[in-house]
């Protein structure tokens, strides 16, 4: 049979577990909300097209710019964005 001391200890342990679990869930939710609100898709930088007088499609697979780089674009990036 459980006495009052054992019962209270069990109750405290269960409360601690519940608080820890709830705290972890809240932290995960806050982190997810932060990432969702602050993240944004990558954007092409038209400054390089103006600088080089080349179309965005010269460096990027997408002719409109942004996204995956072609080999020419990768070399441009590796050289510090200089031709």
LOMI-681279 format. One record per residue: x, y, z of N, C-alpha, C in turn; residue number from 1; residue in one letter. Coordinates in nm, 3 decimals, padded with zeros to 5 digits. Example, Ala and Ser with C-alpha at 12.3 -4.5 7.8 and 13.67 -1.06 7.14 Angstrom:
2
((01.319, -00.569, 00.780), (01.230, -00.450, 00.780), (01.320, -00.330, 00.780), 1, 'A') ((01.285, -00.225, 00.708), (01.367, -00.106, 00.714), (01.290, 00.003, 00.787), 2, 'S') 
# end
This chain:
83
((00.083, -00.116, 00.000), (00.000, 00.000, 00.000), (00.089, 00.125, 00.000), 1, 'X') ((00.049, 00.226, -00.075), (00.125, 00.349, -00.083), (00.093, 00.439, 00.035), 2, 'X') ((00.196, 00.498, 00.090), (00.171, 00.594, 00.196), (00.167, 00.734, 00.137), 3, 'X') ((00.139, 00.835, 00.217), (00.124, 00.972, 00.169), (00.254, 01.027, 00.111), 4, 'X') ((00.367, 00.991, 00.171), (00.496, 01.040, 00.124), (00.528, 00.986, -00.016), 5, 'X') ((00.506, 00.858, -00.039), (00.530, 00.797, -00.168), (00.435, 00.853, -00.272), 6, 'X') ((00.311, 00.872, -00.234), (00.211, 00.926, -00.325), (00.247, 01.069, -00.366), 7, 'X') ((00.291, 01.149, -00.271), (00.329, 01.288, -00.300), (00.451, 01.291, -00.392), 8, 'X') ((00.549, 01.205, -00.367), (00.669, 01.199, -00.449), (00.632, 01.161, -00.592), 9, 'X') ((00.544, 01.066, -00.607), (00.498, 01.023, -00.739), (00.427, 01.137, -00.810), 10, 'X') ((00.347, 01.211, -00.736), (00.275, 01.324, -00.793), (00.371, 01.433, -00.839), 11, 'X') ((00.473, 01.460, -00.758), (00.572, 01.562, -00.793), (00.650, 01.518, -00.917), 12, 'X') ((00.687, 01.391, -00.924), (00.760, 01.339, -01.039), (00.676, 01.351, -01.166), 13, 'X') ((00.551, 01.315, -01.157), (00.462, 01.324, -01.274), (00.444, 01.470, -01.317), 14, 'X') ((00.434, 01.561, -01.223), (00.421, 01.703, -01.255), (00.547, 01.753, -01.324), 15, 'X') ((00.663, 01.712, -01.274), (00.789, 01.754, -01.335), (00.800, 01.702, -01.478), 16, 'X') ((00.761, 01.578, -01.501), (00.764, 01.520, -01.636), (00.669, 01.595, -01.727), 17, 'X') ((00.551, 01.625, -01.679), (00.452, 01.698, -01.758), (00.502, 01.837, -01.794), 18, 'X') ((00.561, 01.907, -01.698), (00.613, 02.041, -01.724), (00.729, 02.036, -01.824), 19, 'X') ((00.817, 01.939, -01.810), (00.931, 01.926, -01.901), (00.882, 01.898, -02.043), 20, 'X') ((00.786, 01.809, -02.057), (00.731, 01.775, -02.188), (00.661, 01.895, -02.249), 21, 'X') ((00.580, 01.963, -02.170), (00.509, 02.081, -02.218), (00.608, 02.190, -02.258), 22, 'X') ((00.710, 02.211, -02.177), (00.812, 02.311, -02.208), (00.884, 02.280, -02.338), 23, 'X') ((00.915, 02.154, -02.361), (00.981, 02.113, -02.485), (00.890, 02.138, -02.605), 24, 'X') ((00.764, 02.108, -02.589), (00.668, 02.129, -02.698), (00.653, 02.278, -02.729), 25, 'X') ((00.648, 02.359, -02.626), (00.637, 02.504, -02.646), (00.762, 02.557, -02.715), 26, 'X') ((00.879, 02.511, -02.671), (01.005, 02.555, -02.732), (01.010, 02.514, -02.880), 27, 'X') ((00.967, 02.394, -02.911), (00.966, 02.348, -03.050), (00.869, 02.432, -03.133), 28, 'X') ((00.754, 02.464, -03.078), (00.657, 02.545, -03.150), (00.711, 02.686, -03.175), 29, 'X') ((00.775, 02.745, -03.075), (00.832, 02.879, -03.091), (00.942, 02.878, -03.196), 30, 'X') ((01.027, 02.777, -03.194), (01.134, 02.766, -03.293), (01.077, 02.751, -03.434), 31, 'X') ((00.976, 02.668, -03.450), (00.914, 02.649, -03.580), (00.849, 02.778, -03.628), 32, 'X') ((00.781, 02.847, -03.540), (00.717, 02.974, -03.576), (00.822, 03.077, -03.618), 33, 'X') ((00.933, 03.083, -03.546), (01.040, 03.177, -03.578), (01.097, 03.149, -03.716), 34, 'X') ((01.126, 03.022, -03.744), (01.182, 02.986, -03.874), (01.083, 03.016, -03.986), 35, 'X') ((00.957, 02.987, -03.962), (00.855, 03.010, -04.064), (00.839, 03.159, -04.093), 36, 'X') ((00.840, 03.240, -03.991), (00.818, 03.384, -04.008), (00.941, 03.453, -04.065), 37, 'X') ((01.060, 03.414, -04.023), (01.181, 03.485, -04.063), (01.245, 03.433, -04.190), 38, 'X') ((01.216, 03.312, -04.231), (01.279, 03.260, -04.352), (01.210, 03.315, -04.476), 39, 'X') ((01.287, 03.328, -04.580), (01.231, 03.373, -04.706), (01.308, 03.305, -04.818), 40, 'X') ((01.248, 03.290, -04.934), (01.318, 03.223, -05.042), (01.437, 03.305, -05.091), 41, 'X') ((01.534, 03.236, -05.147), (01.649, 03.305, -05.203), (01.605, 03.393, -05.319), 42, 'X') ((01.669, 03.506, -05.332), (01.634, 03.597, -05.438), (01.758, 03.625, -05.521), 43, 'X') ((01.738, 03.643, -05.650), (01.849, 03.679, -05.737), (01.891, 03.821, -05.706), 44, 'X') ((02.017, 03.850, -05.730), (02.070, 03.983, -05.706), (02.096, 04.049, -05.841), 45, 'X') ((02.008, 04.139, -05.886), (02.026, 04.201, -06.017), (02.151, 04.289, -06.025), 46, 'X') ((02.212, 04.316, -05.909), (02.334, 04.396, -05.907), (02.443, 04.331, -05.993), 47, 'X') ((02.453, 04.198, -05.988), (02.557, 04.129, -06.065), (02.531, 04.140, -06.214), 48, 'X') ((02.406, 04.134, -06.255), (02.373, 04.149, -06.397), (02.410, 04.290, -06.443), 49, 'X') ((02.385, 04.390, -06.360), (02.421, 04.528, -06.395), (02.573, 04.544, -06.397), 50, 'X') ((02.640, 04.483, -06.302), (02.785, 04.493, -06.291), (02.855, 04.431, -06.411), 51, 'X') ((02.808, 04.314, -06.453), (02.875, 04.238, -06.558), (02.819, 04.266, -06.697), 52, 'X') ((02.703, 04.329, -06.704), (02.632, 04.353, -06.831), (02.593, 04.222, -06.899), 53, 'X') ((02.576, 04.117, -06.818), (02.535, 03.986, -06.867), (02.393, 03.956, -06.818), 54, 'X') ((02.318, 03.876, -06.894), (02.184, 03.838, -06.847), (02.194, 03.741, -06.728), 55, 'X') ((02.091, 03.737, -06.647), (02.088, 03.648, -06.530), (02.110, 03.503, -06.571), 56, 'X') ((02.055, 03.464, -06.687), (02.067, 03.328, -06.737), (02.209, 03.288, -06.770), 57, 'X') ((02.301, 03.382, -06.776), (02.441, 03.348, -06.800), (02.497, 03.266, -06.684), 58, 'X') ((02.457, 03.303, -06.563), (02.507, 03.235, -06.442), (02.407, 03.133, -06.388), 59, 'X') ((02.279, 03.159, -06.405), (02.175, 03.077, -06.344), (02.107, 02.985, -06.445), 60, 'X') ((02.065, 02.867, -06.397), (01.990, 02.773, -06.481), (01.855, 02.834, -06.520), 61, 'X') ((01.797, 02.911, -06.431), (01.671, 02.982, -06.460), (01.707, 03.112, -06.530), 62, 'X') ((01.658, 03.134, -06.653), (01.692, 03.256, -06.726), (01.654, 03.385, -06.652), 63, 'X') ((01.556, 03.377, -06.563), (01.514, 03.494, -06.486), (01.606, 03.520, -06.368), 64, 'X') ((01.701, 03.431, -06.342), (01.793, 03.448, -06.231), (01.745, 03.375, -06.107), 65, 'X') ((01.833, 03.361, -06.012), (01.802, 03.292, -05.887), (01.809, 03.142, -05.905), 66, 'X') ((01.825, 03.074, -05.796), (01.828, 02.928, -05.800), (01.965, 02.872, -05.834), 67, 'X') ((01.963, 02.755, -05.896), (02.085, 02.680, -05.925), (02.175, 02.755, -06.022), 68, 'X') ((02.306, 02.748, -05.992), (02.404, 02.813, -06.078), (02.454, 02.717, -06.185), 69, 'X') ((02.482, 02.772, -06.302), (02.550, 02.698, -06.408), (02.699, 02.699, -06.374), 70, 'X') ((02.781, 02.621, -06.445), (02.926, 02.621, -06.417), (02.987, 02.762, -06.424), 71, 'X') ((02.943, 02.844, -06.521), (02.993, 02.981, -06.532), (02.960, 03.060, -06.405), 72, 'X') ((02.839, 03.045, -06.357), (02.797, 03.115, -06.237), (02.871, 03.068, -06.113), 73, 'X') ((02.899, 02.939, -06.107), (02.973, 02.885, -05.993), (03.115, 02.942, -05.990), 74, 'X') ((03.179, 02.952, -06.109), (03.314, 03.009, -06.115), (03.311, 03.157, -06.076), 75, 'X') ((03.207, 03.229, -06.121), (03.191, 03.370, -06.087), (03.182, 03.385, -05.935), 76, 'X') ((03.106, 03.298, -05.872), (03.089, 03.302, -05.726), (03.222, 03.271, -05.655), 77, 'X') ((03.293, 03.168, -05.703), (03.419, 03.127, -05.642), (03.526, 03.237, -05.653), 78, 'X') ((03.518, 03.319, -05.758), (03.615, 03.428, -05.777), (03.576, 03.554, -05.702), 79, 'X') ((03.480, 03.543, -05.613), (03.438, 03.659, -05.536), (03.347, 03.752, -05.614), 80, 'X') ((03.267, 03.695, -05.704), (03.172, 03.769, -05.788), (03.243, 03.869, -05.880), 81, 'X') ((03.353, 03.822, -05.934), (03.429, 03.902, -06.031), (03.453, 03.816, -06.155), 82, 'X') ((03.453, 03.880, -06.270), (03.480, 03.805, -06.395), (03.627, 03.781, -06.412), 83, 'X') 
# end
